[in-house]
Amino acid sequence: MRVIVNQIPRDLNADTSLTELLEAIEATPPFAVAVNWNFVPKNEHDTLILKENDEIEVISPVTGG
């Protein structure tokens, strides 16, 4: 199945969880995640199964002023 991660197409196995995707892209905390423009709390990462054409944004905080 194909999803979009930070505007880049990526092929995944069916039934891939959000946690598995985050591990595959080596996302390092802290970060926030949105799937199809909806924020996904960390306690839901394991149970959220991605679907074909989902758009995932992994956003890291930026410091400065």
mmCIF file of the N, C-alpha and C atoms, coordinates in Angstrom:
data_MODEL
# 
_entry.id   MODEL 
# 
loop_
_atom_site.group_PDB 
_atom_site.id 
_atom_site.type_symbol 
_atom_site.label_atom_id 
_atom_site.label_alt_id 
_atom_site.label_comp_id 
_atom_site.label_asym_id 
_atom_site.label_entity_id 
_atom_site.label_seq_id 
_atom_site.pdbx_PDB_ins_code 
_atom_site.Cartn_x 
_atom_site.Cartn_y 
_atom_site.Cartn_z 
_atom_site.occupancy 
_atom_site.B_iso_or_equiv 
_atom_site.pdbx_formal_charge 
_atom_site.auth_seq_id 
_atom_site.auth_comp_id 
_atom_site.auth_asym_id 
_atom_site.auth_atom_id 
_atom_site.pdbx_PDB_model_num 
ATOM 1   N N  . MET A 1 1  ? 0.850  -1.166 0.000  1.00 0.00 ? 1  MET A N  1 
ATOM 2   C CA . MET A 1 1  ? 0.000  0.000  0.000  1.00 0.00 ? 1  MET A CA 1 
ATOM 3   C C  . MET A 1 1  ? 0.894  1.226  0.000  1.00 0.00 ? 1  MET A C  1 
ATOM 4   N N  . ARG A 1 2  ? 0.363  2.313  -0.524 1.00 0.00 ? 2  ARG A N  1 
ATOM 5   C CA . ARG A 1 2  ? 1.136  3.549  -0.598 1.00 0.00 ? 2  ARG A CA 1 
ATOM 6   C C  . ARG A 1 2  ? 0.511  4.609  0.296  1.00 0.00 ? 2  ARG A C  1 
ATOM 7   N N  . VAL A 1 3  ? 1.377  5.280  1.065  1.00 0.00 ? 3  VAL A N  1 
ATOM 8   C CA . VAL A 1 3  ? 0.978  6.421  1.886  1.00 0.00 ? 3  VAL A CA 1 
ATOM 9   C C  . VAL A 1 3  ? 1.923  7.576  1.556  1.00 0.00 ? 3  VAL A C  1 
ATOM 10  N N  . ILE A 1 4  ? 1.601  8.740  2.052  1.00 0.00 ? 4  ILE A N  1 
ATOM 11  C CA . ILE A 1 4  ? 2.444  9.925  1.862  1.00 0.00 ? 4  ILE A CA 1 
ATOM 12  C C  . ILE A 1 4  ? 2.953  10.339 3.240  1.00 0.00 ? 4  ILE A C  1 
ATOM 13  N N  . VAL A 1 5  ? 4.277  10.400 3.390  1.00 0.00 ? 5  VAL A N  1 
ATOM 14  C CA . VAL A 1 5  ? 4.892  10.787 4.665  1.00 0.00 ? 5  VAL A CA 1 
ATOM 15  C C  . VAL A 1 5  ? 5.687  12.067 4.426  1.00 0.00 ? 5  VAL A C  1 
ATOM 16  N N  . ASN A 1 6  ? 5.253  13.134 5.062  1.00 0.00 ? 6  ASN A N  1 
ATOM 17  C CA . ASN A 1 6  ? 5.894  14.439 4.885  1.00 0.00 ? 6  ASN A CA 1 
ATOM 18  C C  . ASN A 1 6  ? 6.069  14.759 3.399  1.00 0.00 ? 6  ASN A C  1 
ATOM 19  N N  . GLN A 1 7  ? 5.003  14.533 2.637  1.00 0.00 ? 7  GLN A N  1 
ATOM 20  C CA . GLN A 1 7  ? 4.901  14.843 1.215  1.00 0.00 ? 7  GLN A CA 1 
ATOM 21  C C  . GLN A 1 7  ? 5.731  13.912 0.324  1.00 0.00 ? 7  GLN A C  1 
ATOM 22  N N  . ILE A 1 8  ? 6.198  12.796 0.856  1.00 0.00 ? 8  ILE A N  1 
ATOM 23  C CA . ILE A 1 8  ? 6.983  11.827 0.075  1.00 0.00 ? 8  ILE A CA 1 
ATOM 24  C C  . ILE A 1 8  ? 6.233  10.499 0.049  1.00 0.00 ? 8  ILE A C  1 
ATOM 25  N N  . PRO A 1 9  ? 5.942  9.981  -1.149 1.00 0.00 ? 9  PRO A N  1 
ATOM 26  C CA . PRO A 1 9  ? 5.265  8.678  -1.231 1.00 0.00 ? 9  PRO A CA 1 
ATOM 27  C C  . PRO A 1 9  ? 6.129  7.573  -0.626 1.00 0.00 ? 9  PRO A C  1 
ATOM 28  N N  . ARG A 1 10 ? 5.472  6.641  0.037  1.00 0.00 ? 10 ARG A N  1 
ATOM 29  C CA . ARG A 1 10 ? 6.196  5.529  0.673  1.00 0.00 ? 10 ARG A CA 1 
ATOM 30  C C  . ARG A 1 10 ? 5.318  4.286  0.585  1.00 0.00 ? 10 ARG A C  1 
ATOM 31  N N  . ASP A 1 11 ? 5.931  3.165  0.196  1.00 0.00 ? 11 ASP A N  1 
ATOM 32  C CA . ASP A 1 11 ? 5.216  1.900  0.130  1.00 0.00 ? 11 ASP A CA 1 
ATOM 33  C C  . ASP A 1 11 ? 5.350  1.167  1.458  1.00 0.00 ? 11 ASP A C  1 
ATOM 34  N N  . LEU A 1 12 ? 4.225  0.656  1.961  1.00 0.00 ? 12 LEU A N  1 
ATOM 35  C CA . LEU A 1 12 ? 4.191  -0.071 3.227  1.00 0.00 ? 12 LEU A CA 1 
ATOM 36  C C  . LEU A 1 12 ? 3.428  -1.375 3.051  1.00 0.00 ? 12 LEU A C  1 
ATOM 37  N N  . ASN A 1 13 ? 3.650  -2.289 3.967  1.00 0.00 ? 13 ASN A N  1 
ATOM 38  C CA . ASN A 1 13 ? 2.839  -3.498 4.011  1.00 0.00 ? 13 ASN A CA 1 
ATOM 39  C C  . ASN A 1 13 ? 1.450  -3.153 4.516  1.00 0.00 ? 13 ASN A C  1 
ATOM 40  N N  . ALA A 1 14 ? 0.469  -3.946 4.106  1.00 0.00 ? 14 ALA A N  1 
ATOM 41  C CA . ALA A 1 14 ? -0.879 -3.765 4.627  1.00 0.00 ? 14 ALA A CA 1 
ATOM 42  C C  . ALA A 1 14 ? -0.847 -3.978 6.138  1.00 0.00 ? 14 ALA A C  1 
ATOM 43  N N  . ASP A 1 15 ? -1.742 -3.345 6.839  1.00 0.00 ? 15 ASP A N  1 
ATOM 44  C CA . ASP A 1 15 ? -1.865 -3.462 8.298  1.00 0.00 ? 15 ASP A CA 1 
ATOM 45  C C  . ASP A 1 15 ? -0.664 -2.897 9.052  1.00 0.00 ? 15 ASP A C  1 
ATOM 46  N N  . THR A 1 16 ? 0.008  -1.909 8.479  1.00 0.00 ? 16 THR A N  1 
ATOM 47  C CA . THR A 1 16 ? 1.115  -1.252 9.169  1.00 0.00 ? 16 THR A CA 1 
ATOM 48  C C  . THR A 1 16 ? 0.541  -0.241 10.158 1.00 0.00 ? 16 THR A C  1 
ATOM 49  N N  . SER A 1 17 ? 1.021  -0.309 11.402 1.00 0.00 ? 17 SER A N  1 
ATOM 50  C CA . SER A 1 17 ? 0.564  0.659  12.404 1.00 0.00 ? 17 SER A CA 1 
ATOM 51  C C  . SER A 1 17 ? 1.382  1.944  12.285 1.00 0.00 ? 17 SER A C  1 
ATOM 52  N N  . LEU A 1 18 ? 0.859  2.991  12.882 1.00 0.00 ? 18 LEU A N  1 
ATOM 53  C CA . LEU A 1 18 ? 1.586  4.257  12.894 1.00 0.00 ? 18 LEU A CA 1 
ATOM 54  C C  . LEU A 1 18 ? 2.922  4.094  13.610 1.00 0.00 ? 18 LEU A C  1 
ATOM 55  N N  . THR A 1 19 ? 2.955  3.341  14.687 1.00 0.00 ? 19 THR A N  1 
ATOM 56  C CA . THR A 1 19 ? 4.209  3.094  15.408 1.00 0.00 ? 19 THR A CA 1 
ATOM 57  C C  . THR A 1 19 ? 5.236  2.425  14.501 1.00 0.00 ? 19 THR A C  1 
ATOM 58  N N  . GLU A 1 20 ? 4.814  1.437  13.735 1.00 0.00 ? 20 GLU A N  1 
ATOM 59  C CA . GLU A 1 20 ? 5.733  0.744  12.822 1.00 0.00 ? 20 GLU A CA 1 
ATOM 60  C C  . GLU A 1 20 ? 6.291  1.696  11.769 1.00 0.00 ? 20 GLU A C  1 
ATOM 61  N N  . LEU A 1 21 ? 5.446  2.577  11.262 1.00 0.00 ? 21 LEU A N  1 
ATOM 62  C CA . LEU A 1 21 ? 5.920  3.572  10.289 1.00 0.00 ? 21 LEU A CA 1 
ATOM 63  C C  . LEU A 1 21 ? 6.940  4.494  10.934 1.00 0.00 ? 21 LEU A C  1 
ATOM 64  N N  . LEU A 1 22 ? 6.638  4.987  12.131 1.00 0.00 ? 22 LEU A N  1 
ATOM 65  C CA . LEU A 1 22 ? 7.563  5.901  12.811 1.00 0.00 ? 22 LEU A CA 1 
ATOM 66  C C  . LEU A 1 22 ? 8.908  5.238  13.066 1.00 0.00 ? 22 LEU A C  1 
ATOM 67  N N  . GLU A 1 23 ? 8.907  3.953  13.400 1.00 0.00 ? 23 GLU A N  1 
ATOM 68  C CA . GLU A 1 23 ? 10.160 3.216  13.578 1.00 0.00 ? 23 GLU A CA 1 
ATOM 69  C C  . GLU A 1 23 ? 10.890 3.085  12.247 1.00 0.00 ? 23 GLU A C  1 
ATOM 70  N N  . ALA A 1 24 ? 10.166 2.834  11.170 1.00 0.00 ? 24 ALA A N  1 
ATOM 71  C CA . ALA A 1 24 ? 10.781 2.651  9.846  1.00 0.00 ? 24 ALA A CA 1 
ATOM 72  C C  . ALA A 1 24 ? 11.452 3.929  9.350  1.00 0.00 ? 24 ALA A C  1 
ATOM 73  N N  . ILE A 1 25 ? 10.858 5.083  9.678  1.00 0.00 ? 25 ILE A N  1 
ATOM 74  C CA . ILE A 1 25 ? 11.472 6.336  9.229  1.00 0.00 ? 25 ILE A CA 1 
ATOM 75  C C  . ILE A 1 25 ? 12.432 6.899  10.270 1.00 0.00 ? 25 ILE A C  1 
ATOM 76  N N  . GLU A 1 26 ? 12.619 6.152  11.347 1.00 0.00 ? 26 GLU A N  1 
ATOM 77  C CA . GLU A 1 26 ? 13.550 6.526  12.418 1.00 0.00 ? 26 GLU A CA 1 
ATOM 78  C C  . GLU A 1 26 ? 13.230 7.896  13.013 1.00 0.00 ? 26 GLU A C  1 
ATOM 79  N N  . ALA A 1 27 ? 11.957 8.131  13.257 1.00 0.00 ? 27 ALA A N  1 
ATOM 80  C CA . ALA A 1 27 ? 11.536 9.375  13.899 1.00 0.00 ? 27 ALA A CA 1 
ATOM 81  C C  . ALA A 1 27 ? 12.038 9.396  15.337 1.00 0.00 ? 27 ALA A C  1 
ATOM 82  N N  . THR A 1 28 ? 12.663 10.488 15.721 1.00 0.00 ? 28 THR A N  1 
ATOM 83  C CA . THR A 1 28 ? 13.186 10.601 17.079 1.00 0.00 ? 28 THR A CA 1 
ATOM 84  C C  . THR A 1 28 ? 12.413 11.683 17.836 1.00 0.00 ? 28 THR A C  1 
ATOM 85  N N  . PRO A 1 29 ? 11.958 11.350 19.051 1.00 0.00 ? 29 PRO A N  1 
ATOM 86  C CA . PRO A 1 29 ? 11.202 12.328 19.848 1.00 0.00 ? 29 PRO A CA 1 
ATOM 87  C C  . PRO A 1 29 ? 12.053 13.554 20.155 1.00 0.00 ? 29 PRO A C  1 
ATOM 88  N N  . PRO A 1 30 ? 11.437 14.666 20.385 1.00 0.00 ? 30 PRO A N  1 
ATOM 89  C CA . PRO A 1 30 ? 9.993  14.890 20.415 1.00 0.00 ? 30 PRO A CA 1 
ATOM 90  C C  . PRO A 1 30 ? 9.449  15.161 19.014 1.00 0.00 ? 30 PRO A C  1 
ATOM 91  N N  . PHE A 1 31 ? 8.230  14.724 18.788 1.00 0.00 ? 31 PHE A N  1 
ATOM 92  C CA . PHE A 1 31 ? 7.541  15.005 17.533 1.00 0.00 ? 31 PHE A CA 1 
ATOM 93  C C  . PHE A 1 31 ? 6.040  14.864 17.749 1.00 0.00 ? 31 PHE A C  1 
ATOM 94  N N  . ALA A 1 32 ? 5.296  15.460 16.846 1.00 0.00 ? 32 ALA A N  1 
ATOM 95  C CA . ALA A 1 32 ? 3.842  15.305 16.811 1.00 0.00 ? 32 ALA A CA 1 
ATOM 96  C C  . ALA A 1 32 ? 3.504  14.666 15.479 1.00 0.00 ? 32 ALA A C  1 
ATOM 97  N N  . VAL A 1 33 ? 2.385  13.949 15.442 1.00 0.00 ? 33 VAL A N  1 
ATOM 98  C CA . VAL A 1 33 ? 1.997  13.249 14.221 1.00 0.00 ? 33 VAL A CA 1 
ATOM 99  C C  . VAL A 1 33 ? 0.545  13.580 13.885 1.00 0.00 ? 33 VAL A C  1 
ATOM 100 N N  . ALA A 1 34 ? 0.321  13.847 12.607 1.00 0.00 ? 34 ALA A N  1 
ATOM 101 C CA . ALA A 1 34 ? -1.035 14.028 12.097 1.00 0.00 ? 34 ALA A CA 1 
ATOM 102 C C  . ALA A 1 34 ? -1.244 13.041 10.958 1.00 0.00 ? 34 ALA A C  1 
ATOM 103 N N  . VAL A 1 35 ? -2.412 12.435 10.928 1.00 0.00 ? 35 VAL A N  1 
ATOM 104 C CA . VAL A 1 35 ? -2.796 11.553 9.826  1.00 0.00 ? 35 VAL A CA 1 
ATOM 105 C C  . VAL A 1 35 ? -4.034 12.166 9.198  1.00 0.00 ? 35 VAL A C  1 
ATOM 106 N N  . ASN A 1 36 ? -3.919 12.467 7.915  1.00 0.00 ? 36 ASN A N  1 
ATOM 107 C CA . ASN A 1 36 ? -5.009 13.137 7.198  1.00 0.00 ? 36 ASN A CA 1 
ATOM 108 C C  . ASN A 1 36 ? -5.465 14.402 7.923  1.00 0.00 ? 36 ASN A C  1 
ATOM 109 N N  . TRP A 1 37 ? -4.490 15.163 8.390  1.00 0.00 ? 37 TRP A N  1 
ATOM 110 C CA . TRP A 1 37 ? -4.663 16.466 9.038  1.00 0.00 ? 37 TRP A CA 1 
ATOM 111 C C  . TRP A 1 37 ? -5.291 16.385 10.420 1.00 0.00 ? 37 TRP A C  1 
ATOM 112 N N  . ASN A 1 38 ? -5.348 15.184 10.998 1.00 0.00 ? 38 ASN A N  1 
ATOM 113 C CA . ASN A 1 38 ? -5.872 15.022 12.354 1.00 0.00 ? 38 ASN A CA 1 
ATOM 114 C C  . ASN A 1 38 ? -4.749 14.591 13.286 1.00 0.00 ? 38 ASN A C  1 
ATOM 115 N N  . PHE A 1 39 ? -4.537 15.351 14.359 1.00 0.00 ? 39 PHE A N  1 
ATOM 116 C CA . PHE A 1 39 ? -3.520 15.017 15.349 1.00 0.00 ? 39 PHE A CA 1 
ATOM 117 C C  . PHE A 1 39 ? -3.812 13.636 15.940 1.00 0.00 ? 39 PHE A C  1 
ATOM 118 N N  . VAL A 1 40 ? -2.757 12.835 16.093 1.00 0.00 ? 40 VAL A N  1 
ATOM 119 C CA . VAL A 1 40 ? -2.904 11.499 16.682 1.00 0.00 ? 40 VAL A CA 1 
ATOM 120 C C  . VAL A 1 40 ? -2.116 11.468 17.988 1.00 0.00 ? 40 VAL A C  1 
ATOM 121 N N  . PRO A 1 41 ? -2.791 11.334 19.137 1.00 0.00 ? 41 PRO A N  1 
ATOM 122 C CA . PRO A 1 41 ? -2.079 11.277 20.418 1.00 0.00 ? 41 PRO A CA 1 
ATOM 123 C C  . PRO A 1 41 ? -1.155 10.057 20.480 1.00 0.00 ? 41 PRO A C  1 
ATOM 124 N N  . LYS A 1 42 ? -0.087 10.191 21.224 1.00 0.00 ? 42 LYS A N  1 
ATOM 125 C CA . LYS A 1 42 ? 0.906  9.116  21.318 1.00 0.00 ? 42 LYS A CA 1 
ATOM 126 C C  . LYS A 1 42 ? 0.290  7.793  21.767 1.00 0.00 ? 42 LYS A C  1 
ATOM 127 N N  . ASN A 1 43 ? -0.693 7.846  22.660 1.00 0.00 ? 43 ASN A N  1 
ATOM 128 C CA . ASN A 1 43 ? -1.280 6.600  23.161 1.00 0.00 ? 43 ASN A CA 1 
ATOM 129 C C  . ASN A 1 43 ? -2.124 5.874  22.105 1.00 0.00 ? 43 ASN A C  1 
ATOM 130 N N  . GLU A 1 44 ? -2.308 6.472  20.922 1.00 0.00 ? 44 GLU A N  1 
ATOM 131 C CA . GLU A 1 44 ? -3.035 5.822  19.837 1.00 0.00 ? 44 GLU A CA 1 
ATOM 132 C C  . GLU A 1 44 ? -2.129 5.342  18.699 1.00 0.00 ? 44 GLU A C  1 
ATOM 133 N N  . HIS A 1 45 ? -0.829 5.613  18.781 1.00 0.00 ? 45 HIS A N  1 
ATOM 134 C CA . HIS A 1 45 ? 0.090  5.251  17.699 1.00 0.00 ? 45 HIS A CA 1 
ATOM 135 C C  . HIS A 1 45 ? 0.107  3.743  17.437 1.00 0.00 ? 45 HIS A C  1 
ATOM 136 N N  . ASP A 1 46 ? 0.059  2.925  18.493 1.00 0.00 ? 46 ASP A N  1 
ATOM 137 C CA . ASP A 1 46 ? 0.110  1.465  18.320 1.00 0.00 ? 46 ASP A CA 1 
ATOM 138 C C  . ASP A 1 46 ? -1.150 0.914  17.671 1.00 0.00 ? 46 ASP A C  1 
ATOM 139 N N  . THR A 1 47 ? -2.279 1.525  17.935 1.00 0.00 ? 47 THR A N  1 
ATOM 140 C CA . THR A 1 47 ? -3.547 0.956  17.473 1.00 0.00 ? 47 THR A CA 1 
ATOM 141 C C  . THR A 1 47 ? -4.033 1.551  16.158 1.00 0.00 ? 47 THR A C  1 
ATOM 142 N N  . LEU A 1 48 ? -3.437 2.646  15.711 1.00 0.00 ? 48 LEU A N  1 
ATOM 143 C CA . LEU A 1 48 ? -3.867 3.248  14.458 1.00 0.00 ? 48 LEU A CA 1 
ATOM 144 C C  . LEU A 1 48 ? -3.222 2.500  13.295 1.00 0.00 ? 48 LEU A C  1 
ATOM 145 N N  . ILE A 1 49 ? -4.046 1.832  12.511 1.00 0.00 ? 49 ILE A N  1 
ATOM 146 C CA . ILE A 1 49 ? -3.568 1.100  11.336 1.00 0.00 ? 49 ILE A CA 1 
ATOM 147 C C  . ILE A 1 49 ? -3.737 2.014  10.129 1.00 0.00 ? 49 ILE A C  1 
ATOM 148 N N  . LEU A 1 50 ? -2.642 2.202  9.404  1.00 0.00 ? 50 LEU A N  1 
ATOM 149 C CA . LEU A 1 50 ? -2.666 3.102  8.251  1.00 0.00 ? 50 LEU A CA 1 
ATOM 150 C C  . LEU A 1 50 ? -3.422 2.472  7.087  1.00 0.00 ? 50 LEU A C  1 
ATOM 151 N N  . LYS A 1 51 ? -3.971 3.350  6.232  1.00 0.00 ? 51 LYS A N  1 
ATOM 152 C CA . LYS A 1 51 ? -4.743 2.913  5.073  1.00 0.00 ? 51 LYS A CA 1 
ATOM 153 C C  . LYS A 1 51 ? -4.131 3.499  3.806  1.00 0.00 ? 51 LYS A C  1 
ATOM 154 N N  . GLU A 1 52 ? -4.448 2.882  2.687  1.00 0.00 ? 52 GLU A N  1 
ATOM 155 C CA . GLU A 1 52 ? -4.002 3.356  1.377  1.00 0.00 ? 52 GLU A CA 1 
ATOM 156 C C  . GLU A 1 52 ? -4.288 4.845  1.233  1.00 0.00 ? 52 GLU A C  1 
ATOM 157 N N  . ASN A 1 53 ? -3.288 5.585  0.759  1.00 0.00 ? 53 ASN A N  1 
ATOM 158 C CA . ASN A 1 53 ? -3.377 7.023  0.482  1.00 0.00 ? 53 ASN A CA 1 
ATOM 159 C C  . ASN A 1 53 ? -3.472 7.914  1.718  1.00 0.00 ? 53 ASN A C  1 
ATOM 160 N N  . ASP A 1 54 ? -3.238 7.373  2.921  1.00 0.00 ? 54 ASP A N  1 
ATOM 161 C CA . ASP A 1 54 ? -3.183 8.235  4.097  1.00 0.00 ? 54 ASP A CA 1 
ATOM 162 C C  . ASP A 1 54 ? -2.047 9.232  3.930  1.00 0.00 ? 54 ASP A C  1 
ATOM 163 N N  . GLU A 1 55 ? -2.259 10.434 4.441  1.00 0.00 ? 55 GLU A N  1 
ATOM 164 C CA . GLU A 1 55 ? -1.214 11.454 4.444  1.00 0.00 ? 55 GLU A CA 1 
ATOM 165 C C  . GLU A 1 55 ? -0.769 11.659 5.885  1.00 0.00 ? 55 GLU A C  1 
ATOM 166 N N  . ILE A 1 56 ? 0.515  11.389 6.136  1.00 0.00 ? 56 ILE A N  1 
ATOM 167 C CA . ILE A 1 56 ? 1.077  11.466 7.482  1.00 0.00 ? 56 ILE A CA 1 
ATOM 168 C C  . ILE A 1 56 ? 2.073  12.618 7.532  1.00 0.00 ? 56 ILE A C  1 
ATOM 169 N N  . GLU A 1 57 ? 1.953  13.437 8.545  1.00 0.00 ? 57 GLU A N  1 
ATOM 170 C CA . GLU A 1 57 ? 2.921  14.514 8.786  1.00 0.00 ? 57 GLU A CA 1 
ATOM 171 C C  . GLU A 1 57 ? 3.560  14.277 10.141 1.00 0.00 ? 57 GLU A C  1 
ATOM 172 N N  . VAL A 1 58 ? 4.876  14.203 10.157 1.00 0.00 ? 58 VAL A N  1 
ATOM 173 C CA . VAL A 1 58 ? 5.637  14.071 11.400 1.00 0.00 ? 58 VAL A CA 1 
ATOM 174 C C  . VAL A 1 58 ? 6.338  15.415 11.592 1.00 0.00 ? 58 VAL A C  1 
ATOM 175 N N  . ILE A 1 59 ? 6.005  16.085 12.683 1.00 0.00 ? 59 ILE A N  1 
ATOM 176 C CA . ILE A 1 59 ? 6.455  17.456 12.900 1.00 0.00 ? 59 ILE A CA 1 
ATOM 177 C C  . ILE A 1 59 ? 7.274  17.525 14.177 1.00 0.00 ? 59 ILE A C  1 
ATOM 178 N N  . SER A 1 60 ? 8.496  18.048 14.045 1.00 0.00 ? 60 SER A N  1 
ATOM 179 C CA . SER A 1 60 ? 9.369  18.246 15.206 1.00 0.00 ? 60 SER A CA 1 
ATOM 180 C C  . SER A 1 60 ? 9.294  19.707 15.641 1.00 0.00 ? 60 SER A C  1 
ATOM 181 N N  . PRO A 1 61 ? 9.353  19.953 16.944 1.00 0.00 ? 61 PRO A N  1 
ATOM 182 C CA . PRO A 1 61 ? 9.306  21.347 17.404 1.00 0.00 ? 61 PRO A CA 1 
ATOM 183 C C  . PRO A 1 61 ? 10.579 22.105 16.989 1.00 0.00 ? 61 PRO A C  1 
ATOM 184 N N  . VAL A 1 62 ? 10.404 23.391 16.818 1.00 0.00 ? 62 VAL A N  1 
ATOM 185 C CA . VAL A 1 62 ? 11.526 24.259 16.450 1.00 0.00 ? 62 VAL A CA 1 
ATOM 186 C C  . VAL A 1 62 ? 11.689 25.278 17.567 1.00 0.00 ? 62 VAL A C  1 
ATOM 187 N N  . THR A 1 63 ? 12.921 25.421 18.026 1.00 0.00 ? 63 THR A N  1 
ATOM 188 C CA . THR A 1 63 ? 13.179 26.402 19.089 1.00 0.00 ? 63 THR A CA 1 
ATOM 189 C C  . THR A 1 63 ? 13.753 27.670 18.479 1.00 0.00 ? 63 THR A C  1 
ATOM 190 N N  . GLY A 1 64 ? 13.684 28.708 19.210 1.00 0.00 ? 64 GLY A N  1 
ATOM 191 C CA . GLY A 1 64 ? 14.235 29.971 18.739 1.00 0.00 ? 64 GLY A CA 1 
ATOM 192 C C  . GLY A 1 64 ? 13.260 31.088 19.018 1.00 0.00 ? 64 GLY A C  1 
ATOM 193 N N  . GLY A 1 65 ? 13.606 32.247 18.538 1.00 0.00 ? 65 GLY A N  1 
ATOM 194 C CA . GLY A 1 65 ? 12.701 33.347 18.820 1.00 0.00 ? 65 GLY A CA 1 
ATOM 195 C C  . GLY A 1 65 ? 12.804 34.463 17.852 1.00 0.00 ? 65 GLY A C  1 
# 
